Amino acid sequence: MLFKKLMELNLIQESKVLTTSPLRSLMRNVTFIDSPDGSHWIKEGDFILTTGYFASGTNDWEVKFYEFIEGLIDRKAFGLGVKIGRHIPYLPKEIQQYACENNFPIIKLNNKPAWSDFLLEITNALSEAKDDEIYQLNNIYEKFHNHLKNKGDIPQLAEVLYSIIKMPLTIYFKKMNLRIDYPEKPNHNINLDYLISTAFNGISNQIQTVKFEQTLFTIKWINEKNTLEGGIFVWSDANELTPKIKIAVEQAAIIANLEVEHQNIIKAIEQRHLNDFILELLNNSFESEYYVQNKMKNFDLQVANDYRLLLIHIEHEKEVFKENLINKVKSMKKIDLNRILVGQNYDSNFIILIPEDIFESTTEELFSFIATIYSTIKMKCGTSRPYSILELSKAHREARISLVISKENQVREDQIIFTNFEHLDLERIIFSEESIEEARQIYNETLQKVIAYDNKNKSELFNTLYTYLECNLNVENTGKKLFIHKNTVRYRLKLISNLLSANLDSLNTIILFRIAFTYFHFVGDNRNKTVPLILN
């Protein structure tokens, strides 16, 4: 029973409140105490009646009564009703001040009614209040039950909650990007996304009172598997929340949490389908780009001309952490999620396919975001060169090599170690899981193009390059061996450089050519070229 209901009782109306009037305070029971240590056996919410006899007849009665009040407040009693005049001549100012500071009501009772009359009227009122509370709770549960039975949505949940609490409220889900204000948007402009992401590190399962940007309000957080998903915001001080209102908010939070769980299950299923689709792309399982485009549309994704594959290895044992990280990445607002494919492979590495035209800006935002929210987690990353949607098996091979190099790096201690395949030379062979396959790729990217050019243009670039390497990069000796002028050698080498976009003055480029020629002699098809079978 609330304090204001107590003050409406017939016998209490003739009484006087001497301290404070906490209208929303809840009384659970009434009892009579006339012993100085009686506070040891009371319960929270008890309304205490007393004559103060235990403190009378001595010069230090004020001290004894003060200590009695201290005990009641320590035990979280509801309040005190005392008859002033016979045993307690007056209520000292020190006691009044102490009671007011602790929001503890002391009522000067009418001296005429018997104690049994007070006890009977208050007990009957408590019983009626309990019956009314049970009725109201049943009504609350029935409303929420009907909401579930009718498969109501979140806006309808907000309407049901408001019909019970009669206070403006907001239901907000961060990942779902859903905000429902009922009955209308509040006057303040609090950024709930910032509030959830930044302002509060600790999450309580209890209803909390919060003051933020000079606004006092109440929050019931919505948690799913220890992840903060959102909250129910009641734009009112928690001191005004009755038990009925608190129960209604708790019930609404439970239902909202069920909706979050339902949505998370759907998202998990969709993510598994997306993971399978990405792995099929990386395994070169599709022959028709038209089929791939249709599959992409099913995932609400746009198809780009070329993609780079980014593999990320997170140094964390718990899979749930990685799942949460994927969800956080997919909730980022500064990257174009309609064009980016985010998934996981069988090694629990993140797979992110990023269109070439937004790769640099996306990785910059991505790494900044992860470094901010997970400053202690280390990541190893590797990326490929750009490839079309039907050539992503090549991107996968390159990204894996880049990731291995990042993981094997024992020199750098950065939080994020990133390796771009474009910047690799000899490392491609050293860290490849299949060195012959990697040598074949180097051959395809270099000598095969030179051979194709020679066949088309009846030129001698292949032999020129081979001889140039055999002559230890000496242009004059190369010309003598081929019986051509040294300027012709330089011209041919420039053609090769332009054809392959390669710097022939770089030692790394020369090493790659050596690898390509080695593959050509020992593995590749050399029947159509008259070159030595063994490189010196």
C-alpha positions, 0 to 999 in steps of 0.5 A: 500500500502506498503512503498516499493511500495510508493518509486517506484512511479515516483514523489517519486523516486526523493525524499529522505528518511531522517529517516528509511525505513520500507519496510513492513509498510502499507499505507492506505490513503494520506492527506495534513496537514498544521496546528500544531494540524492537527495530531488530525484528522488523522487515523492510516496508513495515509501518511501525506504531509506538507509544515511545514508552521505552524512551520515557522517564529519563533525561536522555529520552531524546537520544534513545528515541533518536537511536530507535529511529536510526534502527528503523531507517537502517532496517528500511522501515516504511515509517513510524506512527507515534502518539505524542504527549504522554510518553513522548512530549514532542518530536525533537528537531534533530529527529525531524531533520534526520528523518527528512534527510532519509525520506522517512515519514513520522506521523503524529497519531490521534491520541483518542483511538485505541491501538487496536483500531489503528491496527485493524483499519490499516491491516484491512487496508493492506489486505484490500491493497493486496487483493487489488494488487493481485487483480492488477497483476493478473490484468497485466499478465493477461494483457501481455499474454494476449499480446503474445497469443495474437503475435503482436509486434514491438509497436503493439508491445509499446502500446500495451505497456503504455496502457498499463503504466500511463507514462511516455516510453521508448523501446529501442533495439540497436542492431535492429535499428528500431525505435518505437516512441509511445505515445509520441517522441519525447521532447529531449533529443537523447541519442540512444545509440550513443547512450547504449554504445558509449555512456554505460559500461556496466549493465544491470538486470534491474530497472535503473534510474539514470540522469543523462544530459540533464534528463532523469529517466528510467531504463530496463536494459534488454540483454540477449546472451550477455549482449546489450541489445537495447532497452525500454526507456520510461521517461519518468523518475524511478521513484514514481514507479509503483510495483505494478508499473515495474512488473509491467516494464519487466514483462515488456522487457521479457517479451522484447527479449524474446523478439530479439532472440527470435530475430537473432535466430533468423539472422544466424540462419541467414548468416549460415546461408551467406557463409555457405554462399561465400565459401561456394564463391571461393571454391569456384563452384559457380559457372554463370555470373547470372546465377551468382547475381540472382543469389546476391539479390536474395541476400539484398547485395549488389554485385561489383565488378571486382572484389578484394578478399580480406581474411581476418584472424581474431586471437580469441578462444570463444566463438560467441565473441567472434559471432558478436564481432560479426554482428557489430561489423554488420551494424556499422553505419559508415560502410556500405553493407549492401555491397560487402559480403561478411562471413566466416570460414571453417577456420573461424576466420572472418571473410570479407569481400569488398568491392575494389572501388571502396576497399581502401575506405572500408578497411580504414573504417573497419580497422578503426572501429575494431581497434576502438571497441576491442583495444586489447584484441589482436588481429592478423589480416591478409588481403588479395588483389582484385578479382571478378566474382567468378575468380574469387578462388584466386583471391582466396588463395592470395588472401590465405598466403597474406594471412599466413604471413601476418600470423607468422610475423614475430617482429611487429607487435601492432594490434592489427597486422595487415598484409596485402598480397600486392606487395609480396614477392618472394614471400609468395613462395615461402609462405604458400601452402602449395609452392608449385601452385604458387609458382604456376600463378607467377608463371601465368602472371608473367611468362605466359603473357609474354609467350602470348604476346610473342605468338600474336606479334611474332616477336622474341620477347621470351628469349630476350628475357631469358637471355637477359637473366642468363647474362646476369642482367647485362644488356650488352652481353645479351645483345651479343648472345642474341646477335642484336643491338643493345638498344634493341635489347633495351627496347624489348625489355621496355616492352616486357616491363610495360606488358607486365607492369613490372620494374625490371630494375627491381631484384624482387621482380627478377626473383619472380622471373627466375621462379617463373622460368624454373616452373616453365622448365620443370613443370610447364609446357615448353615444347613450343620454345627452343630454350635450355632445359636447365637454368644455370 
